[in-house]
Amino acid sequence: MSKDLKYIEFPAGTNKIYLDDVCYELDRETDTLTICSEGNFNNFLKKRTFNLINRFGLRTINILKISAISLSILLFLLLFFKIFLKGADSLLSLILISASLISFIVASHLYEIVNYCNIFRCKKCGQDFAYEEMKKPLIKMVSTYNKYEKTITSYMKCKYCNNENVKVEIAHRNSKSNPKNIYKNRKTCKGCGNKFSLIEYRYPDAHLEYYNRFRTIRHYKCTDCGYMEISIKDDYVDVNRM
């Protein structure tokens, strides 16, 4: 497993930062963090979806998706019972973990295919794979004390009837617990240099960003000078070694 870690700094009086084509914006009154970036066109997914739907049909893909996620859950539960009730050797545990993860990855890919097919079916004329993207999608992540939400906005136009459609998809939505104990995890502030004044003031945002990437966003603020900071850590799983 490999890791990437970066820090986004907001000196006192600074509420918006552009870094690597990504916009990070803080609302200091509500402590709301908004991250906006451009996504990529789905050319590869479009070709793969078209081929699979034509070959197997949408109904079969849906059945395979449900079967894959059910198998993943079943294997995980079997691993749980083996370890905590009867005990399991390391080889069996590795096999069950790998099989469960592979099933989950397959289910995730099939979900993307079904979702793509539904999104790109024209709402007006009903043609499959009719919408074409007019520009790159907007990816927006909003984090507050109470929730984390990621949306993907796609801008499309039908190649048959010229119907335009803006599709907003909720990719992630998580509720969060109460604020962290501010007397823990104190660090030296990079703004004023005071020791133990930079605090992690609320629970981090932790979610599966992609099938092989887990992201954790932590939120810090200085109790003395108004400096604020977020850290973004991505943990990658090398699925080729599974």
C-alpha positions in Angstrom: 0.0 0.0 0.0 1.4 3.4 -1.0 0.4 6.9 0.4 0.2 10.5 -0.9 0.0 13.3 1.6 -0.4 17.1 1.0 -1.3 20.2 3.0 -3.4 23.1 1.8 -2.6 26.2 3.8 -5.0 29.2 4.4 -3.1 32.1 6.1 -5.2 34.6 8.0 -7.4 36.6 5.6 -7.0 33.9 2.8 -10.2 31.9 2.0 -9.5 30.5 -1.5 -6.4 28.6 -2.9 -5.8 27.3 -6.4 -3.4 24.4 -6.5 -2.8 21.8 -9.4 -6.0 22.9 -11.2 -8.1 22.4 -8.0 -9.9 25.2 -6.2 -10.0 25.0 -2.3 -12.3 27.4 -0.6 -13.1 28.0 3.1 -16.1 29.7 4.6 -14.6 30.8 8.0 -18.0 31.7 9.5 -19.4 28.2 9.0 -16.1 26.2 8.7 -17.4 24.8 5.4 -14.7 23.5 3.0 -15.5 23.4 -0.8 -13.2 21.7 -3.3 -13.9 22.1 -7.0 -12.1 20.5 -10.0 -12.7 19.4 -13.6 -13.3 15.7 -14.2 -12.4 13.8 -17.3 -14.5 12.8 -20.3 -15.8 9.2 -20.1 -14.5 8.1 -23.5 -13.0 4.8 -22.2 -16.0 4.0 -20.1 -18.4 4.9 -22.9 -16.7 2.4 -25.3 -16.5 -0.4 -22.6 -20.2 0.2 -21.6 -21.4 0.1 -25.2 -19.6 -3.2 -25.9 -20.8 -4.9 -22.7 -24.4 -3.8 -22.9 -24.6 -4.9 -26.6 -23.1 -8.3 -25.7 -24.9 -9.2 -22.5 -27.8 -6.7 -22.1 -28.5 -4.3 -19.3 -30.6 -6.8 -17.3 -27.7 -9.3 -17.2 -25.3 -6.6 -16.1 -27.6 -5.7 -13.3 -27.9 -9.3 -12.1 -24.1 -9.7 -12.2 -23.7 -6.4 -10.2 -26.0 -7.6 -7.4 -24.3 -11.1 -7.4 -20.8 -9.6 -7.1 -21.7 -7.3 -4.2 -23.6 -10.1 -2.5 -20.6 -12.4 -2.9 -18.3 -9.8 -1.5 -20.4 -9.4 1.6 -20.8 -13.1 2.1 -17.0 -13.7 1.9 -16.4 -10.9 4.4 -18.9 -12.4 6.8 -17.4 -15.8 6.4 -14.0 -14.4 7.2 -15.4 -12.7 10.3 -16.9 -15.9 11.6 -13.8 -18.0 10.8 -11.5 -15.6 12.7 -13.6 -14.7 15.7 -15.5 -17.9 16.3 -13.3 -20.7 15.1 -10.0 -19.2 14.1 -8.5 -19.3 10.6 -5.1 -19.8 9.2 -3.3 -17.0 7.4 -3.6 -18.6 4.0 -7.4 -19.0 4.3 -7.7 -15.4 5.6 -5.7 -14.1 2.7 -7.8 -16.0 0.1 -11.1 -14.7 1.7 -9.9 -11.1 1.9 -8.6 -11.2 -1.7 -11.8 -12.8 -3.1 -14.0 -10.3 -1.2 -12.0 -7.3 -2.4 -12.0 -8.6 -6.0 -15.8 -9.1 -5.9 -16.3 -5.6 -4.6 -14.1 -4.2 -7.4 -16.1 -6.1 -10.0 -19.3 -4.8 -8.5 -18.0 -1.2 -8.5 -17.1 -1.5 -12.2 -20.5 -3.0 -13.1 -22.2 -0.2 -11.1 -20.3 2.4 -13.2 -21.5 0.7 -16.4 -25.2 0.6 -15.4 -25.0 4.2 -14.1 -23.3 5.4 -17.3 -26.0 3.7 -19.4 -28.8 5.4 -17.4 -27.1 8.9 -17.5 -26.4 8.9 -21.2 -29.9 7.7 -22.3 -31.7 10.8 -23.8 -34.6 12.0 -21.6 -36.5 13.4 -24.6 -36.1 10.8 -27.4 -35.2 7.8 -25.3 -32.2 6.7 -27.4 -29.4 4.8 -25.6 -25.9 6.3 -25.5 -27.4 9.5 -27.1 -25.9 12.1 -24.9 -22.4 13.5 -25.6 -20.6 15.6 -23.1 -20.3 19.3 -24.1 -17.6 20.1 -21.6 -15.7 18.3 -18.8 -17.8 17.5 -15.7 -17.5 19.6 -12.6 -16.5 17.7 -9.4 -17.5 19.4 -6.2 -16.9 18.3 -2.7 -18.5 20.1 0.3 -17.4 19.3 3.9 -19.2 20.7 7.0 -19.4 19.8 10.6 -22.3 17.5 10.0 -21.7 15.9 6.6 -19.5 15.3 3.6 -20.9 15.3 0.1 -19.3 14.9 -3.4 -21.3 15.7 -6.5 -20.5 15.3 -10.2 -22.2 17.7 -12.6 -22.2 16.5 -16.3 -23.2 18.8 -19.2 -24.6 16.8 -22.1 -26.4 17.2 -25.5 -28.3 14.5 -27.4 -26.7 13.8 -30.8 -30.1 12.8 -32.2 -32.6 15.5 -31.0 -30.2 18.2 -29.6 -31.8 18.0 -26.2 -29.5 19.5 -23.6 -29.3 18.1 -20.1 -27.4 18.9 -16.9 -27.0 15.9 -14.7 -26.0 16.2 -11.0 -25.0 12.9 -9.4 -24.3 12.5 -5.7 -21.1 10.3 -5.7 -20.6 10.3 -1.9 -22.7 11.5 1.1 -21.6 10.8 4.6 -23.0 12.0 8.0 -20.4 12.8 10.7 -20.2 12.7 14.4 -19.8 15.5 16.9 -16.7 17.9 16.8 -13.4 16.4 18.0 -12.0 17.2 21.5 -10.0 20.4 20.7 -7.5 19.6 23.4 -6.1 16.7 21.4 -3.8 16.6 18.4 -2.2 20.1 18.9 0.6 21.1 16.6 2.9 24.1 16.0 1.1 26.8 13.8 2.8 27.5 10.5 1.3 31.0 10.5 2.4 32.5 13.9 4.8 29.8 15.0 3.1 29.3 18.4 3.4 25.8 19.8 0.3 23.7 20.4 -2.0 26.3 18.9 -2.9 24.4 15.7 -5.8 22.1 16.6 -7.7 19.5 14.6 -11.1 21.0 15.4 -13.5 18.4 13.9 -13.7 14.9 12.7 -12.0 14.0 9.4 -13.7 13.2 6.1 -12.8 9.5 5.4 -14.2 7.7 2.3 -13.4 5.4 -0.6 -12.5 7.9 -3.4 -12.0 5.2 -6.0 -12.0 1.4 -5.9 -8.2 1.4 -5.0 -7.9 4.7 -3.3 -9.0 5.7 0.2 -9.0 9.4 1.1 -8.8 11.1 4.5 -9.2 14.9 4.8 -8.3 16.5 8.2 -9.2 20.0 9.3 -6.9 22.3 11.4 -7.2 25.9 12.7 -4.9 28.1 14.9 -6.5 29.3 18.1 -4.2 32.4 18.1 -3.8 33.9 14.6 -6.6 32.6 12.3 -4.4 30.4 10.2 -6.2 27.3 8.9 -5.0 24.2 7.1 -6.3 20.9 5.7 -4.3 17.7 5.0 -5.3 15.3 2.3 -4.0 11.7 2.5 -4.6 9.1 -0.2 -3.9 5.5 0.6 -3.6 3.3 -2.5 -4.1 -0.4 -2.7 -2.1 -2.3 -5.4 -4.9 -4.6 -6.7 -2.5 -6.2 -9.1 -0.8 -7.9 -6.1 -4.1 -9.4 -4.9 
